Amino acid sequence: MSQVYICAYLLCLASPLGFDILNSEK
């Protein structure tokens, strides 16, 4: 169960960060 929460937490952090990085490069 812990892995599921960790994955969800990372996805939540990676989503906004990923968009910011893509926007910065673009």
Rosetta blueprint (number, residue, H / E / L):
1 M L
2 S H
3 Q H
4 V H
5 Y H
6 I H
7 C H
8 A H
9 Y H
10 L H
11 L H
12 C H
13 L H
14 A H
15 S H
16 P H
17 L H
18 G H
19 F H
20 D H
21 I H
22 L H
23 N H
24 S H
25 E H
26 K L
